[in-house]
Amino acid sequence: MKTRDIQQGITSRHSRAGGDAPNLGRVARLRGPEMPNGKHRGYRRGSRGNPARKRALVIWSAVLSVVTLTVIGLAVSFWLLPYLSHRPAGDAAALVNYDAHVRVASKFPSPSREHALEMVKRAIANRDPDLLESLFRIGTTSRAEILAFLNAAEQRDGIVDRYEWLSSMDVEGLLMDGVLVVYKGKEKPVERLAFLTPDAAGNWKLDFDAFARTVTPSWQNLLEKGADQALVRVFVGNDVYYNGPFSDDKQWVCYGLASPDMDKLLRGYCRVDSAVAAAIGKLFSDGRKLSRATLEIRRVKEGEPLQFEIVRVVAEDWVVAGPPPDKN
């Protein structure tokens, strides 16, 4: 997949310079697993020459094989993409300095680039349980689990190599600033997205669940132990695999679900013309091919191990606005 094709899947809706009112969009995509080779018991819509099937195969095989190593470039592209249609190719300086974009009024001004980077650094370096509330927006994860995650960071991801300020964004009315944290990793770089959001008093904090890509229950419990239902943070893209309880492509819409934290491609389904289908459709309303989302999924009787019904779109990104969902 060409760079331009990848960029089309990560377009932001609004972006701003540091200190402006927040205007939240989506950040770069992380690497996912290779797409399965297609040897399934079911069928894919249409014949072998079906253009829709070919496009889906090309998109997933390409994207899921390059995402991790290209996330930094994608992150930068994500913030510049809104201007690409207005600026000549190669005019990088003009793209970075171009400031004629839409601004969204906000009750709380965004932190400056330097302040945003400092807040993320402090949060990630913290090991004091008494400071967690002041540094993190805490959702479904317990304080003990947050400390365990932070303590295991170096062993799991390696030492931090650098921090990259992205921009300010808004999704579903939730104000956010983005910072890309790049770890050295053991064999290749590991990237995580640090989203800063303000609390009711205007104090900006790092959203832990989005940073850790929290899944409830864990991927292990869902995929190896067969949990029936889960809340997952994934990349979503169109797919065309139909079989078993999801055989009727007139009744179901199929999506591929991928995560940097697992090596499998899940299939998620929702009813055609349902409220869930409409909510997922919004993720691709601007022409992108992949989008981050937080979904509630469940198993269906006689479905394959990697097939799930999408019950609800919890959030149009990995940060969940409002009260966190129940752990159950």
N, C-alpha and C positions, 0 to 999 in steps of 0.2 A: 504494500500500500504506500502511495506517495505521501510526502509530508503534507501536501495540500489536502489530500483526502482525510488524513488524520485530524488536521486542524478543523475541518468542517464538523467533526464530531465533538468538538470541545468549545464551541462558541460561547462567549459570555453575553448576557443581555445588556449589562451596563458595567462600566468600569470608571474609576476615578483616580485622581492623583492623591498623594498622601495629604491628610488634613481636611479633605473634602467630606461632604456628607456621604455616608456609606451607600454603596450601590453594588449589590451582591450578585454574582453570577457563578459559573462553575470553573473549577481549576482543572489542571491537567489530569490525564488518566494514568493509572499505574498499570504495570505489566500483569497479565493474567496468564492462564494456562493455554496450551495448544488445544485446538479444537479436535474433538474425536474424529476418527477416520471415516465415520459414516456407516460403519457396519452394524446397523441396528435391525431389530426385528420389524419395526414399523416402516412407514414410508414417508418420503418427503414430497411436498406438494408438487405436482406436475411431473414431467418427464425429465430425463437426464439433461436435456437442453434447456430446461426452464430457466429464463434469465434471473427470476427472483431467487431461485435456489442457488444459482452460481454466485450472485451478488452476496448472499448471506454467507456462503462458504468462504468467499474471498475475504469479506470484511472480518469475520471471526478468526479465521486462520492467521490473517496478517496482524490484526490488532492484538490478539491474545499471545502473539509470539514476540512482540516488540515493546510492549507498554512500559515495563519497568526501566529498561535502559534508556528509553526516550522521554521519561516523564519530565525531566528538567526542561528539555527543549519544548515539550508540549505545554508545560506551565507558562513559559514565556510566550509561546505562540497564542495561548488562550487569551492572555491579556491584550495582545496586539491585534488579534484577529478582527475585532470590530472595525479597525481602521484600514484593513488590507484592501477593501473595496474602494477606498477613497484616496489611497496613496500609491505612488508608483512602487513597483517591486524593487527591493534593495535599499530603499530609503529608510534604513533602520533608525537613524537619529531622529528623523522627522516623526517616525511612528512612535518612538518613546516619548517625545516631547509634545506630540499632538494633544491638545487639551480642549478640543471643541466637541466634547461628548456630553450626553445628558447627565444631569446631576439630580439626585433624589434627596429631597429635604429630609432631615433627620433631627430627632430630638437631641441626640448625642453626636458630637463631631468625632470623626475617626481619629485614632492615634496617628502620630506621624510615623514615617517609615522606621526611624530609629527607635521610637517608643514601642512600636509593634514588635520589632525584632528583640528588644530587651525583655518584653513581657514573655515572649515564647521561650527565650533562653532561661529566664528565671524559673518558669514553670517546669520545664524539662529537667533542669538541674536540681529541683527541690526534692528533698527526702524527709522533710519535716511534716508529720501528719497534721500539725496545728496550722499549717499554712495552706493546706489543700483547698479549703473553702475560698480563700482570697485569690488563688491563682487559677483554679479550674472551674469551669461550668460542669457540675457533676450531674450525670443523668442516671443511667441504669447500673453503673458500676459502683461497688462499695469502696470506701476509703482504703481498706486493706488491699483490695484488688488493684487500685490505682498505684499504691506504693509498690506492690509486687511487680507491676508492669514497669514502673520507672527503675526499680532496682535491677531488673533483668535486661534493661535496654542495651547495655554495652555487650553483654553476652549474646543477645538475640540479633541486634542490628549493627553492632560495632560502635565505634566512637563517632560523634557528630563531625562531619567534614565541613559543612557550611549551612548557612541559613539564607534563603532567598525570599525577599519581600515580594509579594505578588501584586495585590491591590486591595481595594475595598469593593464590597459586593452586596447584593441583597437577593434573597430567595424567599418567596412566600412572606414577604414583609419582615423577615428576620435580618437584622444588620450584622455584617461580618467583615472582617479583614483577614486576608489569607497570607500565610507564610509557609514556604516549602522547606522542610527540614531534610537534609541529605546526610545519611549515615554512610560510613565507608563500607559496611557489610563485610562478610567473610569472603565471599567470592565475587560479589558485584554490589554496587551501591543500593542502598535501601532508602526509599523516599516516603515521607509521611506528610500529610497536609495538616497544618495547624490553623484552625479557624478561631479567631478571636471574636467574641460577641459581648455586648454590654448587658449588665443586669439591670434591674429596675432603677438602681441609683446611678447608672452610667459608668459603672466600673467594668472595664473590659477584661474578660477571662478566656482562657483557652478551653474549647469544648473537648473534653477528654474522650467521649465515645466516638466522635468523628476522627480524632487523631489516632486512636487505637483501632479504629474500624471494628468496633464492638459488635459481636453477633450473639444473640440470646435465643436459645442456648448456643454453645460453641459449635464451630464447624465439625469438630470431632463427634460431638453428641448428635448432631444432625445427620452427618453422612456415614459415620461408622456405627453409631448406636441406634440409628433409626428414629430419632425424635420426630414427632408428628407435625410440629409447628415451630416456626422460628421467626425472629425479627432479624433481617440481614441488611448489611450495607454492601451494595454491589454495583457493578457497571451493568447497564441494561442496553441491549441491542436487539433489533429485529431478527427473528429466526423462523424456520419453516419446517420444523420436525413435528409430525403428527402421528400418533399411534395410541393404542390402548384406550383409556377413558377419554383421551384427547384426540381421537382419530378424525373427528368431523371438523374440517377447517372452515366450515360455514358457521359453526357454533363457537369455536375457540380461536383466539389470537395467540401466537407463540412468540416468546422472547427468550433470548439467551441471557443468562445471568453469570457473571464472572467476578472473581475477587483476587487480589494479589496474594491473599492468605490461603488459597487452596489451589490445587492443580487439576480441578475438574470444571467442566462447563455444565451448569444446570440449565434446565428448561423450565420456564415459568409460563403459565397459561392464565388467561382471563376470558370471560365471556364476551363475545362480540357485542358491541353497543352497550356494554355495562358501564357503571360509574367508574369502575377500576380501569377499564379500557380507555375511557376518556381522560382519566388522571395520568395514565402512562403516556397517552398521546401527547400531552402537554410537554413531556420531556423532549420530544422530537419536533415540536412545533416550529422551531427556527431552522430546521433542515439538518441538524446534527444526526449522526449515525449511532453514537454512543452517549450515554448520560449516566451520571451517578444518581443513585436513589436509595432510600431506605424503605424496604418492603416487608410486609408481613406475608409469609408463605406457609402452605400446609400441604401435607401429603393427601393423595386421593386414592381410594381403594382400587387396586389392580394397576396402579401407576408404576412406572419404572423407578428405581432408586433415585434417579436424578431428575425426576419430573415432579413439579409442584404446581398447585394452583396459587395464583397471586390473590390474596384476600384483600389487601389494602395497600395503597401507597401512603406510607407514614410521612415521608418527606421527599421533596424533590432534590435533595442532596443528602449528605451524611450527617448534617446537623439537624436535629429534630427541634422544631419550634414549640414553645409552650411546655406544659408539664411533661416530663419523660414518660414513655409508655411503661406499663407494668412489666416486671421481669417474667411474669407468667404468661 
